[in-house]
């Protein structure tokens, strides 16, 4: 008997994330594998415990949750913090509402936000400079592009596009995020309206700040830095928590895009 409920849509999200995961492995190697083992083990276990009482299988959606959560973590995140976050996300953002299809919050981002708030010193200083082919063996700690900008240094756009900069595991491979977006849209797995409205609203507000606030980062640099594109493609489009109404999807995307820009422009953490 299969352990997981078969969910074709969730598998497509995993397919879109897999190239990003492999690319990240080339940068961070065993650090990524090590955290993945703990995140997937405890994430699946947490859902299994709750679903077993209802004689239901674990959803394949939890695999997406674990993948998204892992890729959103800083490379130097301690394993025990990763475990706390994924358990919190699965239990309090999903299972307490009744499980798959009934949750109102995205479990991956809920777990990520929880550990960010609960362990800020770990989650804001766990950055390392990636090096393709090193498998993370010669890790050097570094500031993120936005933090470097605050100190007067501007990261090369090519490095941002191909992920040669400090950040979370999965947020740096911009070209793979775009490819994933195309795949999800073509297969009707993700709403292009949410993706486009999130990115365009963030781009517009960033451009306005770039024009009128001297200390604001350049528009293109800001869009390629941080996790904006990763969130726009893989988090905002969660088929369970995102709205289904066409007009609501545009509004939803605008709220997310504007919120991301406002938070990272005026709240320095």
VOGU-3710 file (C-alpha; in Angstrom, 3 decimals, decimal comma):
1> xxxxxxxxxx> 0,000/0,000/0,000  1,404/3,399/-1,025  2,312/5,792/1,762  1,363/8,954/-0,154  -1,831/10,183/-1,767  -1,220/10,595/-5,494  -1,475/14,289/-6,393  -0,455/15,112/-9,958  -0,419/18,887/-9,410  1,929/18,573/-6,449
11> xxxxxxxxxx> 4,259/16,364/-8,485  4,480/19,056/-11,140  5,608/21,564/-8,534  8,266/19,092/-7,422  9,401/18,679/-11,035  9,743/22,461/-11,335  11,734/22,643/-8,091  14,037/19,715/-8,817  16,446/21,602/-11,154  16,759/24,351/-8,544
21> xxxxxxxxxx> 17,492/21,738/-5,884  20,172/20,064/-8,022  21,746/23,418/-8,884  21,790/24,308/-5,197  23,441/20,975/-4,430  26,303/21,892/-6,779  26,855/24,999/-4,648  26,218/23,701/-1,149  26,588/19,925/-1,358  26,170/17,998/1,869
31> xxxxxxxxxx> 24,821/21,036/3,725  21,694/20,860/1,554  21,422/17,076/1,809  21,934/17,139/5,582  19,128/19,640/6,192  16,897/17,894/3,637  17,134/14,601/5,520  15,886/16,220/8,722  13,247/18,415/7,065  11,683/15,667/4,955
41> xxxxxxxxxx> 11,832/13,081/7,752  10,137/15,241/10,369  7,769/16,939/7,932  6,431/13,620/6,662  6,337/12,183/10,196  4,352/15,137/11,529  1,705/14,747/8,828  1,679/10,948/9,163  0,900/11,139/12,891  -2,122/13,368/12,280
51> xxxxxxxxxx> -3,411/11,599/9,170  -3,037/8,110/10,698  -5,701/8,931/13,260  -8,110/9,613/10,378  -6,984/6,504/8,454  -5,698/8,720/5,650  -2,452/8,696/3,714  0,181/11,391/3,798  -0,353/13,869/0,961  2,293/14,400/-1,701
61> xxxxxxxxxx> 1,774/18,064/-0,926  3,910/17,622/2,180  6,839/16,788/-0,109  6,343/20,155/-1,808  6,152/21,823/1,592  9,405/20,211/2,692  11,144/21,086/-0,582  10,018/24,720/-0,529  10,896/25,083/3,131  14,365/23,593/2,657
71> xxxxxxxxxx> 15,147/25,793/-0,343  14,040/28,868/1,615  16,567/28,287/4,413  19,982/29,934/4,777  22,713/27,323/4,092  24,118/27,539/7,624  20,794/26,924/9,393  21,249/24,480/12,316  19,413/21,194/11,766  17,377/21,509/14,958
81> xxxxxxxxxx> 16,000/24,889/13,904  15,065/23,420/10,525  13,202/20,611/12,300  11,286/22,993/14,574  10,221/25,077/11,594  8,937/22,247/9,421  7,003/20,661/12,297  5,435/24,011/13,158  4,499/24,631/9,535  2,942/21,219/8,912
91> xxxxxxxxxx> 1,100/21,039/12,237  -0,068/24,611/12,844  -0,546/25,805/9,261  -2,069/22,618/7,862  -3,069/19,767/10,152  -4,895/21,824/12,777  -7,217/22,975/9,978  -7,983/19,415/8,922  -5,114/18,587/6,591  -4,634/18,936/2,849
101> xxxxxxxxxx> -7,081/21,242/1,094  -8,362/22,877/4,271  -5,408/24,972/5,360  -5,593/28,755/4,990  -1,833/29,343/5,338  1,034/28,004/3,267  2,859/25,522/5,574  6,305/26,145/4,071  6,275/29,913/4,469  4,601/29,614/7,883
111> xxxxxxxxxx> 7,422/27,400/9,150  10,022/29,703/7,607  8,514/32,812/9,194  8,238/31,093/12,558  11,939/30,219/12,771  12,840/33,674/11,407  10,952/35,297/14,289  11,920/32,736/16,929  15,623/32,497/16,020  16,534/35,776/14,285
121> xxxxxxxxxx> 20,244/35,606/15,094  20,548/32,246/13,339  18,294/33,071/10,406  19,884/36,408/9,465  23,546/35,395/9,739  23,500/31,965/8,115  24,709/33,121/4,716  27,631/31,748/2,778  29,138/32,611/-0,590  28,357/29,795/-3,067
131> xxxxxxxxxx> 30,894/28,439/-5,518  29,761/26,235/-8,386  31,377/22,808/-8,230  32,699/23,208/-4,694  29,806/21,230/-3,141  30,053/23,610/-0,206  33,434/22,242/0,860  35,188/25,603/0,927  32,390/27,683/2,411  33,009/31,359/3,063
141> xxxxxxxxxx> 30,474/33,374/5,018  29,170/36,462/3,269  26,468/39,123/3,397  23,477/39,019/1,051  23,405/41,350/-1,987  20,941/43,722/-0,298  23,121/43,876/2,820  26,191/44,510/0,669  24,329/47,314/-1,091  23,691/48,983/2,259
151> xxxxxxxxxx> 27,447/49,017/2,800  28,098/50,525/-0,621  28,792/47,405/-2,688  26,753/46,419/-5,751  26,650/42,772/-6,812  27,074/42,070/-10,529  23,737/41,383/-12,300  25,153/38,281/-13,968  26,100/36,869/-10,559  22,587/37,583/-9,325
161> xxxxxxxxxx> 20,978/35,912/-12,345  23,033/32,726/-12,054  23,042/32,554/-8,250  26,669/33,403/-7,539  25,773/35,309/-4,387  24,844/34,659/-0,790  21,231/33,852/0,006  18,859/31,018/0,797  19,443/27,657/-0,882  16,946/28,106/-3,704
171> xxxxxxxxxx> 16,475/31,824/-4,232  19,629/32,488/-6,253  19,056/30,462/-9,444  16,937/33,126/-11,148  17,152/31,525/-14,595  15,869/28,218/-13,204  13,081/29,998/-11,339  11,962/31,506/-14,664  12,081/28,103/-16,344  10,061/26,648/-13,470
181> xxxxxxxxxx> 7,506/29,430/-13,860  7,090/28,690/-17,568  6,602/24,982/-16,856  4,031/25,622/-14,113  2,088/28,042/-16,299  2,093/25,775/-19,373  0,894/22,807/-17,320  -1,767/25,020/-15,667  -0,307/24,197/-12,270  0,242/27,820/-11,255
191> xxxxxxxxxx> -1,702/30,982/-12,049  0,193/33,304/-14,391  -2,002/36,129/-13,097  -0,589/35,765/-9,593  2,999/35,470/-10,828  2,770/38,451/-13,174  0,846/40,732/-10,787  3,260/39,954/-7,946  6,374/40,661/-10,011  4,997/43,725/-11,840
201> xxxxxxxxxx> 3,643/45,369/-8,678  6,983/44,797/-6,952  8,836/46,132/-10,015  6,688/49,266/-10,208  7,057/50,133/-6,523  10,789/49,376/-6,615  11,142/51,681/-9,633  9,299/54,459/-7,787  11,612/54,089/-4,801  14,596/54,035/-7,145
211> xxxxxxxxxx> 13,459/57,383/-8,606  12,579/59,228/-5,428  14,578/57,628/-2,584  18,345/58,126/-2,962  19,188/55,225/-0,652  16,976/52,732/-2,514  18,679/50,041/-4,622  18,515/50,119/-8,454  15,343/48,515/-9,811  16,769/45,536/-11,702
221> xxxxxxxxxx> 19,299/44,819/-8,961  16,532/44,809/-6,338  14,292/42,509/-8,378  17,055/39,939/-8,835  18,122/40,108/-5,186  16,419/38,370/-2,282  13,588/35,872/-2,599  11,037/37,966/-4,516  11,007/35,816/-7,658  11,112/32,520/-5,762
231> xxxxxxxxxx> 8,134/33,630/-3,664  6,243/34,932/-6,719  6,537/31,634/-8,590  6,419/28,942/-5,914  4,881/30,394/-2,732  2,281/32,905/-3,910  0,823/30,399/-6,389  0,089/27,686/-3,820  -3,128/26,147/-5,265  -4,649/25,640/-1,815
241> xxxxxxxxxx> -4,137/29,032/-0,191  -4,231/31,252/-3,296  -7,575/32,664/-4,507  -9,384/31,056/-7,444  -11,266/34,124/-8,665  -9,490/35,865/-11,554  -9,805/39,424/-10,206  -8,856/38,270/-6,718  -5,665/36,693/-8,084  -4,518/40,041/-9,449
251> xxxxxxxxxx> -5,258/41,777/-6,150  -3,597/38,963/-4,204  -0,440/39,239/-6,309  -0,312/43,026/-5,935  -0,628/42,765/-2,150  2,231/40,251/-2,005  4,501/42,216/-4,348  3,944/45,530/-2,584  4,358/43,957/0,865  7,702/42,358/-0,059
261> xxxxxxxxx> 9,113/45,640/-1,358  7,873/47,696/1,602  9,221/45,239/4,162  12,668/44,863/2,689  12,998/48,580/1,927  11,999/49,948/5,307  12,707/47,035/7,651  16,381/46,157/7,775  16,940/42,857/9,569
//
